[in-house]
Amino acid sequence: MAWFTGLVLFVLVWWTLLFAVLPFMNHPTSEADPVSGWRGTPTRPFVLRTVVITTIVAVIVWLVLIGVINSGWISFRHGWIGGPADLN
């Protein structure tokens, strides 16, 4: 796998996991905002902690994906997932 493909894969994994990690350990405010009336904003968002946790989990998932892709367990060139065999 080329370095650019690996980088794009990492960005996709990180961005997807960001939305999975974002709601953890966030507690919404109990009272509505006096101006807008919104209640969903977290009292303390901990953005840096969320980014660090997302990056750590993304590196682990990315390494597993790189391992599976480079191992040949899943191939779009050969096997039942691959295209039709060359008939020449």
Contacts in CASP RR format, 6 or more apart in sequence:
PFRMAT RR
TARGET T0000
AUTHOR 0000-0000-0000
METHOD contacts of the structure
MODEL  1
MAWFTGLVLFVLVWWTLLFAVLPFMNHPTSEADPVSGWRGTPTRPFVLRT
VVITTIVAVIVWLVLIGVINSGWISFRHGWIGGPADLN
1 9 0 8 1.000
1 66 0 8 1.000
1 69 0 8 1.000
1 70 0 8 1.000
6 62 0 8 1.000
6 66 0 8 1.000
9 62 0 8 1.000
9 65 0 8 1.000
9 66 0 8 1.000
10 58 0 8 1.000
10 59 0 8 1.000
10 62 0 8 1.000
13 58 0 8 1.000
13 61 0 8 1.000
13 62 0 8 1.000
13 65 0 8 1.000
14 54 0 8 1.000
14 55 0 8 1.000
14 58 0 8 1.000
14 62 0 8 1.000
17 54 0 8 1.000
17 57 0 8 1.000
17 58 0 8 1.000
17 61 0 8 1.000
18 50 0 8 1.000
18 51 0 8 1.000
18 54 0 8 1.000
21 50 0 8 1.000
21 53 0 8 1.000
21 54 0 8 1.000
21 57 0 8 1.000
22 50 0 8 1.000
24 50 0 8 1.000
24 53 0 8 1.000
25 46 0 8 1.000
25 49 0 8 1.000
26 42 0 8 1.000
26 45 0 8 1.000
26 46 0 8 1.000
27 42 0 8 1.000
27 43 0 8 1.000
28 39 0 8 1.000
28 40 0 8 1.000
28 41 0 8 1.000
28 42 0 8 1.000
28 43 0 8 1.000
29 39 0 8 1.000
29 40 0 8 1.000
29 41 0 8 1.000
29 42 0 8 1.000
29 43 0 8 1.000
30 39 0 8 1.000
31 39 0 8 1.000
32 38 0 8 1.000
32 39 0 8 1.000
33 39 0 8 1.000
33 41 0 8 1.000
68 74 0 8 1.000
74 81 0 8 1.000
75 81 0 8 1.000
75 82 0 8 1.000
76 82 0 8 1.000
76 83 0 8 1.000
77 83 0 8 1.000
END
